[in-house]
């Protein structure tokens, strides 16, 4: 449900952290925006941010690193046409705010100087998807260390071949305040936690790695004994499976992707190509193709920033717009793009709640939130059994995409060779190469087991990183190229 009520509560927290300690109130924000609009600009905003973050890592049974930091500042932006002027400062004061405002307004042509009134104040509508808490304070330091020690002992007890365990815990408390030239005021209080476990197993001189973990927008009490057991089992199992792996065959073949995190392939292969900036500039393989078939029947892809507690979800985006559930591809037909304010205005459409930035020191751009494919009607076992000769990939490492061509490359961190419907052995070193637009047309079977990832995704674009989510059901793609080591 979207309403103004939660924004009012969050504005109180944001004022307390970002305005009051520096002798500022909303009249100062209005004045700064008026300074920018003394010249004719299409849009302007102020983005205040306070971030407290903490990290712990354990290796060889001892805490190797513990970090704690506080960062705060303000970013000031003016937009004229497709030009952006941006200034930021970690000094939150009236002087630096006005200084930044005067700097960025220079983007507008002086010939176009015109005083435009800043809009009357209006509270942005937003969602309530996660608690307004500081996750760092939900567990004391001793308990955090004990949590990592428990994970390490558990991993070592699982199998004598486990020779090294690394465990990490991170928490972040992020408070943002957005003031826009149209008078909109928005705020968000964003908790974020993550736990990771990496295991190295050794057998006959051969070493292999397995990792697991997860997190989301809640407190550290989320990591209970049952979940820690699950992460440890997944990490140890991945390392032991890789000890048995053989070199991956290469060539064009049928590939079946498992559910959940393998949706990162969808994120890279399709998601980035559907971001508004690339499509406005005509540099995406999907430019100008709304209404066309871009994928096989049955393929429906969403970007949804409204799923409760998810790592990729936001109550409001970094421009103050409430997040949305956006249908990008429906039954194979391209329906829309992911938009921030500037690209939406230039493409004569509406923002989709996808204006995101890494911090106050960065400009917003269209970015994904939680991107996933909906379930089909096939039993996952039936899909694996349908492989004559091919690859069954259940986990991925990193990947990248060339937006213009749509070509992607991915490394599978856990995969199996399948013949005549039978899983024969695990393989190592498989890379999957293909074209996003082409591979979606080759989807021939979609499972009924859609799953979101465990909460570990981070997306990079133009040097900025933001937390995201991915997901998909088990899916068969015919004729993908696999680069192997065999």
C-alpha positions in Angstrom: 0.0 0.0 0.0 1.3 3.5 -0.9 0.5 6.4 1.4 2.0 9.6 2.8 1.9 8.4 6.4 5.2 6.4 6.4 7.0 9.3 4.7 6.0 11.6 7.5 7.5 9.2 10.1 10.7 8.8 8.1 11.0 12.6 7.5 11.1 13.0 11.3 14.1 10.6 11.5 15.8 12.3 8.5 15.4 15.8 9.9 16.8 14.6 13.3 19.9 13.2 11.6 20.4 15.3 8.5 19.0 18.8 9.1 18.7 19.7 12.8 22.4 19.0 13.8 23.5 21.5 11.2 21.0 24.2 12.0 18.9 23.5 8.8 15.2 23.2 8.2 13.0 22.9 5.2 13.1 26.6 4.5 16.9 26.3 3.7 16.1 23.5 1.2 13.5 25.7 -0.5 16.0 28.5 -0.7 18.7 26.3 -2.2 16.3 25.0 -4.8 15.2 28.5 -5.6 18.8 29.5 -6.2 19.1 26.7 -8.8 15.8 27.7 -10.4 16.9 31.3 -10.8 18.1 30.0 -14.1 15.8 27.9 -16.3 16.3 24.2 -15.6 14.1 21.3 -16.2 14.6 19.6 -12.9 16.6 20.0 -9.7 16.9 18.0 -6.4 18.8 17.8 -3.1 19.8 14.4 -1.8 20.9 14.2 1.9 22.3 10.9 3.2 23.5 9.5 6.5 25.1 6.1 6.4 26.5 4.0 9.3 28.1 0.8 8.3 29.9 -2.1 10.0 31.7 -5.2 8.9 33.3 -8.2 10.6 35.3 -11.0 9.1 36.7 -14.2 10.6 39.5 -16.3 9.2 41.5 -19.1 10.7 39.3 -19.0 13.8 40.0 -15.4 14.6 38.5 -12.0 13.7 40.8 -10.6 11.1 39.0 -7.4 10.5 36.4 -5.3 12.1 35.3 -2.0 10.5 32.9 0.8 11.4 32.3 4.0 9.5 29.9 6.9 9.3 29.5 8.9 6.2 27.1 11.8 5.6 26.7 14.5 3.0 24.5 16.2 0.4 24.3 16.0 -3.4 22.9 18.9 -5.4 21.7 18.4 -9.0 20.3 20.5 -11.8 19.1 19.0 -15.1 18.6 20.9 -18.3 17.6 18.9 -21.4 19.9 15.9 -21.2 22.7 17.8 -19.4 23.3 17.3 -15.7 25.2 19.5 -13.4 26.1 18.0 -10.0 27.9 19.0 -6.9 28.3 17.2 -3.6 29.8 17.9 -0.2 30.3 16.0 3.0 29.9 19.3 4.8 26.2 19.8 5.5 25.7 23.5 6.1 23.7 26.4 4.7 26.8 27.9 3.1 27.9 24.7 1.3 24.3 24.0 0.2 23.9 27.4 -1.4 27.4 27.3 -2.9 26.5 23.9 -4.5 23.2 25.3 -5.7 24.9 28.3 -7.4 27.5 26.0 -9.0 25.0 23.6 -10.6 22.6 26.2 -11.9 25.3 27.3 -14.4 24.2 24.4 -16.6 21.3 26.4 -17.8 21.9 28.9 -20.5 22.2 32.4 -19.0 20.1 33.6 -21.9 17.3 31.5 -20.5 17.5 33.1 -17.0 14.1 33.0 -15.5 12.9 32.9 -11.9 10.7 29.9 -11.4 8.9 29.4 -8.1 9.8 26.2 -6.2 6.6 24.1 -5.9 4.5 24.1 -2.8 5.7 21.5 -0.3 4.1 18.1 -0.8 5.0 14.9 1.0 5.9 12.0 -1.3 3.9 8.9 -1.2 5.9 5.8 -0.3 5.6 2.2 0.9 6.4 0.4 4.1 8.5 -2.6 3.0 11.0 -3.0 5.9 11.4 -1.9 9.5 12.9 1.5 10.3 15.7 0.1 12.5 19.4 0.4 12.8 20.5 -3.3 12.1 24.0 -2.7 13.6 22.3 -2.1 17.0 20.2 -5.3 16.8 23.2 -7.5 18.1 26.1 -6.6 20.3 29.7 -7.1 19.2 30.3 -10.3 21.2 27.2 -11.9 19.7 28.4 -10.9 16.2 31.8 -12.6 16.7 30.1 -15.7 18.3 27.8 -16.0 15.3 30.8 -16.1 12.9 32.7 -18.5 15.2 29.6 -20.9 15.2 29.5 -20.8 11.4 33.2 -21.7 11.2 33.1 -24.6 13.7 30.0 -26.0 12.0 31.7 -25.9 8.6 34.8 -27.6 9.9 32.7 -30.3 11.5 30.9 -31.1 8.3 33.8 -32.8 6.5 37.5 -33.5 7.3 38.4 -32.2 3.8 37.4 -28.6 4.9 40.7 -26.9 5.4 39.8 -23.2 5.6 36.7 -21.2 6.5 36.1 -17.5 6.0 32.9 -15.9 7.4 31.7 -12.3 7.2 28.9 -10.2 8.6 28.0 -6.7 7.4 25.3 -4.2 8.4 24.3 -0.8 7.2 21.9 1.9 8.4 21.1 4.3 5.7 18.8 7.4 6.0 18.1 9.6 3.0 16.1 12.8 2.5 15.1 14.0 -1.0 13.9 17.5 -1.8 12.8 18.2 -5.3 12.2 21.4 -7.3 8.5 20.6 -7.6 8.2 20.8 -3.8 8.2 17.1 -3.2 9.8 15.9 0.1 10.7 12.2 0.5 12.6 10.2 3.1 13.6 6.6 3.6 15.3 4.6 6.5 17.0 1.6 4.9 18.5 -1.2 7.0 20.7 -3.8 5.2 22.5 -6.9 6.4 24.5 -9.7 4.8 26.2 -12.8 6.0 28.7 -14.7 3.8 30.5 -18.0 4.3 33.4 -19.3 2.0 34.9 -22.7 2.4 38.0 -24.2 1.0 38.2 -28.0 0.7 41.3 -30.1 -0.1 41.6 -33.6 -1.4 44.8 -35.3 -2.9 46.5 -31.9 -3.2 43.5 -30.3 -5.1 41.8 -27.3 -3.5 38.3 -26.1 -4.4 36.1 -23.2 -3.1 32.4 -23.1 -2.2 30.5 -20.1 -0.9 27.0 -19.2 0.3 25.2 -16.5 2.3 22.3 -14.1 2.2 20.6 -11.1 3.8 18.1 -8.3 3.3 16.5 -5.3 4.9 16.0 -6.4 8.5 18.0 -6.9 11.7 20.8 -9.3 12.4 18.5 -11.7 14.3 17.5 -12.9 10.9 20.6 -15.1 10.9 19.3 -17.8 13.3 20.8 -21.3 13.8 18.7 -22.9 11.1 19.8 -20.3 8.5 23.4 -20.5 9.5 23.2 -24.3 9.1 21.7 -23.8 5.7 24.5 -21.4 4.5 27.2 -23.6 5.9 25.8 -26.8 4.2 25.5 -25.0 0.9 29.1 -23.6 1.0 30.6 -27.0 2.1 28.6 -28.9 -0.4 29.6 -26.6 -3.3 33.3 -27.0 -2.4 33.0 -30.8 -2.2 31.1 -31.0 -5.4 33.9 -29.0 -7.1 36.5 -31.4 -5.8 34.8 -34.1 -7.9 34.4 -31.9 -11.0 35.9 -32.6 -14.4 36.8 -30.1 -17.2 33.7 -28.7 -18.9 33.0 -29.7 -22.5 32.8 -26.8 -25.0 30.5 -26.1 -27.9 26.9 -25.2 -28.7 24.5 -27.1 -26.4 21.3 -27.2 -24.4 21.7 -25.4 -21.1 19.4 -25.7 -18.1 19.7 -23.0 -15.5 18.6 -23.7 -11.9 16.2 -21.5 -9.9 17.2 -18.4 -7.9 20.6 -16.9 -8.2 21.1 -18.1 -11.8 18.6 -15.2 -12.6 21.8 -13.1 -12.5 22.1 -14.2 -16.2 18.7 -12.6 -16.8 19.8 -9.4 -15.0 22.9 -9.1 -17.2 21.5 -10.4 -20.5 18.2 -8.5 -20.5 17.9 -6.2 -17.5 20.6 -3.7 -18.3 19.4 -3.6 -21.9 16.0 -2.5 -20.7 17.3 0.5 -18.7 15.9 3.8 -20.0 19.2 5.7 -20.6 20.5 3.0 -23.1 17.2 2.9 -24.9 16.8 6.7 -25.1 20.3 6.9 -26.7 19.5 4.0 -29.1 22.5 2.0 -27.8 20.5 -1.0 -26.4 19.7 -4.1 -28.4 16.1 -3.4 -27.2 15.8 0.2 -28.4 12.5 1.1 -30.1 11.2 -2.4 -29.8 8.2 -1.9 -27.3 5.3 -4.1 -28.5 7.6 -6.5 -30.4 8.4 -10.1 -29.5 11.8 -10.2 -27.9 11.5 -13.6 -26.1 9.8 -17.0 -26.4 6.2 -17.4 -25.4 5.8 -17.9 -21.6 8.7 -15.6 -20.8 7.5 -12.8 -18.4 10.1 -10.6 -16.8 9.4 -8.1 -14.0 11.5 -5.5 -12.1 9.8 -5.2 -8.7 11.1 -2.8 -6.0 8.1 -3.5 -3.8 8.9 -7.0 -2.3 9.0 -6.8 1.5 12.5 -7.1 3.2 14.3 -7.8 -0.1 17.9 -6.5 -0.7 16.9 -4.8 -3.9 13.7 -3.2 -2.6 13.2 0.4 -1.7 10.3 2.4 -0.2 11.2 5.3 -2.4 13.9 5.5 -5.0 16.7 8.0 -4.8 14.7 10.7 -6.5 11.7 10.4 -4.1 9.4 8.3 -6.3 7.6 5.3 -4.7 8.9 2.0 -6.1 6.7 -0.1 -8.5 6.2 -3.5 -9.8 7.1 -3.0 -13.5 6.3 -5.6 -16.2 9.2 -5.4 -18.7 8.4 -8.5 -20.9 5.0 -10.2 -20.9 4.6 -13.6 -22.5 7.6 -12.7 -24.7 6.4 -9.2 -25.8 8.5 -6.2 -24.7 6.2 -3.9 -22.6 8.4 -1.2 -21.1 11.7 0.1 -19.9 13.1 1.0 -16.4 13.1 4.8 -15.9 14.5 7.5 -13.7 13.2 11.1 -13.9 15.4 12.5 -16.6 15.1 9.7 -19.1 11.4 9.4 -18.5 10.9 13.1 -19.2 13.1 12.9 -22.4 11.2 9.7 -23.6 7.8 11.3 -22.7 6.9 8.6 -20.2 6.7 8.3 -16.4 9.4 7.4 -13.9 9.1 3.8 -12.7 10.7 4.2 -9.3 14.1 3.1 -10.6 16.2 6.3 -10.1 19.1 5.0 -8.0 22.5 6.2 -6.9 25.3 4.7 -4.9 25.5 7.6 -2.5 25.1 11.4 -2.2 28.3 11.7 -4.1 26.8 10.2 -7.3 24.1 11.1 -9.8 21.0 8.9 -10.1 20.4 6.8 -13.2 17.9 4.1 -14.2 18.9 0.9 -12.3 17.2 -2.4 -11.5 15.8 -3.4 -8.1 14.6 -7.0 -8.0 14.6 -8.5 -11.5 13.0 -11.9 -12.1 11.2 -14.2 -14.4 7.8 -15.7 -13.5 7.2 -19.4 -13.2 6.0 -21.7 -16.0 4.2 -25.0 -15.7 7.0 -27.6 -16.0 8.4 -29.8 -13.3 12.1 -29.0 -12.8 13.0 -32.7 -12.9 11.2 -33.1 -16.2 13.3 -30.2 -17.6 16.6 -31.8 -16.5 15.4 -35.2 -17.8 14.8 -33.6 -21.2 18.5 -32.9 -21.8 20.0 -35.2 -24.4 23.5 -33.8 -24.0 24.1 -30.5 -22.2 24.8 -28.5 -19.1 22.8 -28.1 -15.9 24.1 -24.9 -14.2 22.9 -24.4 -10.6 25.1 -21.5 -9.5 27.0 -18.7 -11.1 30.0 -16.4 -10.3 30.3 -13.1 -12.1 29.2 -12.0 -15.5 29.1 -9.0 -17.9 27.2 -7.7 -20.9 27.8 -5.5 -23.9 24.6 -3.4 -24.0 24.8 -2.5 -27.7 25.2 -6.0 -29.0 23.4 -7.7 -26.1 26.3 -10.2 -25.8 27.0 -11.7 -22.4 29.5 -14.0 -20.8 29.1 -15.9 -17.5 31.1 -18.3 -15.4 29.2 -21.2 -13.8 30.5 -21.9 -10.3 28.5 -25.1 -10.0 27.4 -27.1 -13.0 26.8 -30.7 -14.1 27.2 -32.6 -17.3 24.0 -34.3 -18.4 23.4 -37.1 -21.0 20.1 -38.7 -21.8 18.4 -37.0 -18.9 20.9 -38.3 -16.3 23.3 -36.1 -14.3 26.7 -37.7 -14.8 29.3 -35.6 -13.1 30.0 -32.0 -11.9 32.1 -29.8 -14.3 34.5 -27.0 -13.7 35.4 -24.0 -15.8 32.2 -23.7 -17.8 31.5 -20.2 -19.2 28.2 -19.4 -20.9 28.4 -17.1 -23.9 25.4 -15.7 -25.8 23.2 -12.8 -26.8 20.5 -11.6 -24.4 17.8 -11.0 -27.0 18.7 -14.2 -28.9 18.9 -16.5 -25.8 15.5 -15.4 -24.6 14.0 -16.6 -27.9 15.6 -20.0 -27.3 13.8 -20.6 -24.0 12.0 -23.9 -24.5 10.9 -25.0 -21.0 10.1 -22.9 -17.9 9.8 -24.6 -14.5 7.1 -24.0 -11.8 9.7 -23.3 -9.1 10.5 -19.5 -9.3 12.8 -18.6 -6.5 14.5 -15.3 -5.6 18.2 -15.3 -4.6 19.2 -15.4 -1.0 20.0 -11.6 -0.8 23.6 -11.2 -2.0 23.5 -9.3 -5.3 25.3 -6.1 -6.0 25.0 -4.4 -9.5 27.7 -2.2 -11.0 27.0 0.4 -13.7 29.2 3.3 -14.7 31.3 2.9 -11.5 28.3 2.9 -9.2 27.3 -0.1 -7.1 23.8 -0.7 -5.7 22.2 -3.7 -3.9 19.8 -5.7 -6.1 17.9 -9.0 -6.2 17.5 -11.6 -9.0 15.3 -14.6 -9.5 13.9 -17.2 -11.9 12.5 -20.7 -12.2 14.4 -23.6 -13.6 14.7 -22.8 -17.3 15.9 -24.6 -20.5 17.6 -22.7 -23.2 18.5 -24.4 -26.5 21.7 -23.8 -28.4 23.8 -21.7 -26.0 27.5 -21.5 -26.5 29.5 -23.0 -23.6 33.2 -22.3 -23.4 34.8 -25.1 -21.5 38.2 -26.5 -20.5 38.0 -30.0 -21.9 
